[in-house]
Amino acid sequence: MKVQLKQSGGFMGMLKECTLDTHALEPEEADTIRDSVNRTDWNLVDQDSERNRDGYHYYLLVEDQQQTYSAEYTDETLPESLKPLIGVLKRYLKAGRF
C-alpha cells in the first residue's frame, strides 16, 4: 500500500509532504496505516474548512491493490479513524512544494 500526505497551513503556513510504501515501514507502523484505512468510511468527507484558519489542512492519497482513496481534511474534520495514520505519516513529513 502506498500513502501520500500533503499537509499545509498552521500558524506559519508551512507546506510539508511525504509518500510512503507500507512495505518499507516497520510492521507496527504498516499495521497502523492499514487498520486506519480499513476503518475509514471514505464516502463521508466534511469539506467545510472555512472554520479552520490557522489549523492544518491534509490531502491524503491511498493506493492499494484494489482501491484508490483520496480526501481532504482539516484538523476539525479529520475522522477519528484516520488520526493514527496521520500520526505515523507526520513523522516522515518534509518541506515540499505543491
FIKOLZA-1660 file (N, C-alpha, C; in steps of 0.1 Angstrom, whole numbers, plus 5000, padded with zeros to 4 digits):
% residues 98
   i   px   py   pz ch aa at
   1 5008 4988 5000  A  M  N
   1 5000 5000 5000  A  M CA
   1 5009 5012 5000  A  M  C
   2 5005 5022 4992  A  K  N
   2 5013 5035 4991  A  K CA
   2 5004 5046 4997  A  K  C
   3 5009 5054 5005  A  V  N
   3 5002 5065 5011  A  V CA
   3 5010 5078 5009  A  V  C
   4 5002 5089 5006  A  Q  N
   4 5008 5102 5004  A  Q CA
   4 5000 5112 5013  A  Q  C
   5 5008 5120 5020  A  L  N
   5 5002 5130 5028  A  L CA
   5 5008 5144 5024  A  L  C
   6 5000 5153 5021  A  K  N
   6 5004 5167 5020  A  K CA
   6 4997 5175 5030  A  K  C
   7 5005 5182 5039  A  Q  N
   7 5000 5190 5050  A  Q CA
   7 5003 5205 5047  A  Q  C
   8 4993 5213 5048  A  S  N
   8 4995 5227 5046  A  S CA
   8 4989 5235 5058  A  S  C
   9 4992 5247 5059  A  G  N
   9 4985 5256 5069  A  G CA
   9 4993 5257 5082  A  G  C
  10 4985 5258 5092  A  G  N
  10 4992 5261 5105  A  G CA
  10 4995 5276 5106  A  G  C
  11 5000 5279 5118  A  F  N
  11 5003 5293 5120  A  F CA
  11 5013 5299 5110  A  F  C
  12 5024 5291 5107  A  M  N
  12 5034 5296 5098  A  M CA
  12 5031 5293 5083  A  M  C
  13 5020 5285 5080  A  G  N
  13 5017 5282 5067  A  G CA
  13 5026 5273 5059  A  G  C
  14 5033 5265 5067  A  M  N
  14 5043 5256 5061  A  M CA
  14 5037 5245 5052  A  M  C
  15 5043 5241 5041  A  L  N
  15 5039 5231 5033  A  L CA
  15 5048 5219 5035  A  L  C
  16 5043 5207 5038  A  K  N
  16 5051 5195 5040  A  K CA
  16 5044 5183 5033  A  K  C
  17 5052 5173 5030  A  E  N
  17 5046 5162 5023  A  E CA
  17 5055 5149 5026  A  E  C
  18 5049 5138 5023  A  C  N
  18 5056 5125 5023  A  C CA
  18 5048 5115 5015  A  C  C
  19 5055 5106 5010  A  T  N
  19 5050 5094 5002  A  T CA
  19 5057 5082 5007  A  T  C
  20 5049 5072 5012  A  L  N
  20 5055 5060 5018  A  L CA
  20 5048 5048 5012  A  L  C
  21 5056 5037 5012  A  D  N
  21 5051 5024 5009  A  D CA
  21 5051 5016 5022  A  D  C
  22 5040 5010 5025  A  T  N
  22 5039 5003 5038  A  T CA
  22 5049 4991 5039  A  T  C
  23 5053 4986 5027  A  H  N
  23 5063 4975 5027  A  H CA
  23 5077 4979 5032  A  H  C
  24 5080 4992 5032  A  A  N
  24 5092 4997 5036  A  A CA
  24 5092 5002 5051  A  A  C
  25 5081 5001 5058  A  L  N
  25 5079 5006 5071  A  L CA
  25 5081 4995 5081  A  L  C
  26 5083 4998 5094  A  E  N
  26 5082 4988 5105  A  E CA
  26 5068 4982 5105  A  E  C
  27 5068 4969 5108  A  P  N
  27 5054 4962 5108  A  P CA
  27 5044 4969 5116  A  P  C
  28 5047 4975 5128  A  E  N
  28 5037 4981 5136  A  E CA
  28 5032 4994 5129  A  E  C
  29 5040 5002 5122  A  E  N
  29 5036 5013 5115  A  E CA
  29 5027 5009 5103  A  E  C
  30 5031 4999 5096  A  A  N
  30 5023 4995 5085  A  A CA
  30 5009 4990 5089  A  A  C
  31 5009 4982 5100  A  D  N
  31 4996 4978 5105  A  D CA
  31 4987 4989 5110  A  D  C
  32 4993 4999 5116  A  T  N
  32 4985 5011 5120  A  T CA
  32 4979 5018 5107  A  T  C
  33 4987 5019 5097  A  I  N
  33 4982 5026 5085  A  I CA
  33 4971 5017 5078  A  I  C
  34 4973 5004 5077  A  R  N
  34 4963 4995 5071  A  R CA
  34 4950 4995 5079  A  R  C
  35 4951 4995 5092  A  D  N
  35 4939 4995 5101  A  D CA
  35 4932 5008 5099  A  D  C
  36 4938 5019 5099  A  S  N
  36 4932 5032 5098  A  S CA
  36 4924 5033 5084  A  S  C
  37 4931 5029 5074  A  V  N
  37 4925 5029 5060  A  V CA
  37 4912 5020 5060  A  V  C
  38 4913 5008 5066  A  N  N
  38 4902 4999 5065  A  N CA
  38 4890 5004 5074  A  N  C
  39 4893 5011 5085  A  R  N
  39 4882 5016 5094  A  R CA
  39 4876 5029 5089  A  R  C
  40 4881 5035 5079  A  T  N
  40 4876 5048 5075  A  T CA
  40 4865 5046 5064  A  T  C
  41 4854 5054 5066  A  D  N
  41 4844 5055 5056  A  D CA
  41 4848 5066 5046  A  D  C
  42 4853 5063 5035  A  W  N
  42 4859 5073 5026  A  W CA
  42 4848 5080 5018  A  W  C
  43 4835 5076 5020  A  N  N
  43 4824 5084 5014  A  N CA
  43 4820 5095 5022  A  N  C
  44 4824 5096 5035  A  L  N
  44 4819 5107 5044  A  L CA
  44 4831 5116 5046  A  L  C
  45 4831 5127 5038  A  V  N
  45 4841 5137 5039  A  V CA
  45 4835 5150 5041  A  V  C
  46 4839 5157 5052  A  D  N
  46 4834 5170 5056  A  D CA
  46 4844 5180 5050  A  D  C
  47 4839 5187 5040  A  Q  N
  47 4848 5197 5033  A  Q CA
  47 4848 5211 5039  A  Q  C
  48 4841 5213 5049  A  D  N
  48 4839 5227 5055  A  D CA
  48 4852 5231 5062  A  D  C
  49 4861 5238 5055  A  S  N
  49 4874 5242 5061  A  S CA
  49 4875 5256 5064  A  S  C
  50 4864 5264 5062  A  E  N
  50 4864 5278 5065  A  E CA
  50 4866 5281 5080  A  E  C
  51 4862 5272 5088  A  R  N
  51 4864 5274 5103  A  R CA
  51 4878 5272 5108  A  R  C
  52 4887 5268 5100  A  N  N
  52 4900 5263 5104  A  N CA
  52 4911 5272 5098  A  N  C
  53 4911 5284 5101  A  R  N
  53 4920 5294 5095  A  R CA
  53 4935 5291 5098  A  R  C
  54 4938 5289 5111  A  D  N
  54 4952 5286 5114  A  D CA
  54 4956 5271 5116  A  D  C
  55 4946 5263 5114  A  G  N
  55 4948 5248 5116  A  G CA
  55 4955 5242 5103  A  G  C
  56 4957 5229 5104  A  Y  N
  56 4963 5222 5093  A  Y CA
  56 4952 5217 5083  A  Y  C
  57 4956 5216 5071  A  H  N
  57 4948 5210 5060  A  H CA
  57 4956 5198 5055  A  H  C
  58 4949 5187 5053  A  Y  N
  58 4956 5175 5049  A  Y CA
  58 4950 5170 5036  A  Y  C
  59 4958 5167 5026  A  Y  N
  59 4954 5160 5014  A  Y CA
  59 4960 5146 5015  A  Y  C
  60 4952 5136 5015  A  L  N
  60 4956 5122 5017  A  L CA
  60 4952 5114 5004  A  L  C
  61 4962 5106 5000  A  L  N
  61 4960 5097 4988  A  L CA
  61 4965 5083 4993  A  L  C
  62 4957 5073 4991  A  V  N
  62 4960 5060 4995  A  V CA
  62 4958 5051 4983  A  V  C
  63 4968 5043 4979  A  E  N
  63 4966 5033 4968  A  E CA
  63 4970 5019 4973  A  E  C
  64 4961 5010 4972  A  D  N
  64 4964 4996 4974  A  D CA
  64 4961 4988 4962  A  D  C
  65 4962 4975 4962  A  Q  N
  65 4960 4967 4950  A  Q CA
  65 4946 4968 4945  A  Q  C
  66 4936 4971 4953  A  Q  N
  66 4922 4970 4949  A  Q CA
  66 4916 4984 4947  A  Q  C
  67 4921 4994 4954  A  Q  N
  67 4913 5006 4955  A  Q CA
  67 4923 5018 4956  A  Q  C
  68 4918 5030 4952  A  T  N
  68 4925 5042 4955  A  T CA
  68 4915 5052 4962  A  T  C
  69 4920 5058 4973  A  Y  N
  69 4912 5067 4980  A  Y CA
  69 4919 5080 4981  A  Y  C
  70 4912 5091 4980  A  S  N
  70 4918 5104 4982  A  S CA
  70 4907 5113 4989  A  S  C
  71 4912 5121 4998  A  A  N
  71 4903 5130 5005  A  A CA
  71 4911 5142 5011  A  A  C
  72 4904 5153 5014  A  E  N
  72 4910 5164 5020  A  E CA
  72 4903 5167 5033  A  E  C
  73 4911 5170 5044  A  Y  N
  73 4905 5172 5057  A  Y CA
  73 4912 5184 5063  A  Y  C
  74 4907 5188 5074  A  T  N
  74 4913 5198 5083  A  T CA
  74 4915 5192 5097  A  T  C
  75 4921 5199 5106  A  D  N
  75 4922 5193 5120  A  D CA
  75 4908 5190 5125  A  D  C
  76 4898 5199 5122  A  E  N
  76 4885 5197 5127  A  E CA
  76 4877 5186 5120  A  E  C
  77 4880 5184 5108  A  T  N
  77 4871 5174 5100  A  T CA
  77 4878 5160 5099  A  T  C
  78 4890 5159 5104  A  L  N
  78 4897 5146 5103  A  L CA
  78 4890 5136 5111  A  L  C
  79 4886 5124 5105  A  P  N
  79 4879 5114 5112  A  P CA
  79 4888 5107 5123  A  P  C
  80 4882 5103 5133  A  E  N
  80 4890 5096 5144  A  E CA
  80 4897 5084 5138  A  E  C
  81 4891 5077 5129  A  S  N
  81 4898 5065 5123  A  S CA
  81 4911 5068 5116  A  S  C
  82 4913 5081 5111  A  L  N
  82 4925 5084 5104  A  L CA
  82 4935 5091 5112  A  L  C
  83 4932 5094 5125  A  K  N
  83 4942 5101 5133  A  K CA
  83 4955 5092 5136  A  K  C
  84 4954 5079 5137  A  P  N
  84 4966 5071 5139  A  P CA
  84 4974 5071 5126  A  P  C
  85 4968 5071 5115  A  L  N
  85 4975 5071 5102  A  L CA
  85 4982 5084 5100  A  L  C
  86 4976 5095 5103  A  I  N
  86 4982 5108 5102  A  I CA
  86 4994 5109 5112  A  I  C
  87 4992 5104 5124  A  G  N
  87 5003 5104 5134  A  G CA
  87 5015 5097 5129  A  G  C
  88 5014 5086 5122  A  V  N
  88 5025 5079 5116  A  V CA
  88 5031 5087 5105  A  V  C
  89 5023 5092 5096  A  L  N
  89 5028 5099 5084  A  L CA
  89 5035 5112 5088  A  L  C
  90 5030 5119 5099  A  K  N
  90 5037 5132 5103  A  K CA
  90 5051 5130 5107  A  K  C
  91 5055 5118 5111  A  R  N
  91 5069 5115 5115  A  R CA
  91 5078 5116 5102  A  R  C
  92 5072 5115 5090  A  Y  N
  92 5080 5114 5078  A  Y CA
  92 5079 5127 5070  A  Y  C
  93 5071 5136 5074  A  L  N
  93 5068 5149 5066  A  L CA
  93 5081 5157 5064  A  L  C
  94 5083 5162 5052  A  K  N
  94 5094 5171 5049  A  K CA
  94 5089 5183 5042  A  K  C
  95 5096 5194 5042  A  A  N
  95 5092 5205 5035  A  A CA
  95 5090 5202 5020  A  A  C
  96 5079 5206 5014  A  G  N
  96 5077 5202 5000  A  G CA
  96 5071 5214 4992  A  G  C
  97 5069 5211 4980  A  R  N
  97 5062 5221 4971  A  R CA
  97 5050 5215 4965  A  R  C
  98 5039 5223 4965  A  F  N
  98 5027 5218 4959  A  F CA
  98 5025 5224 4945  A  F  C
% end
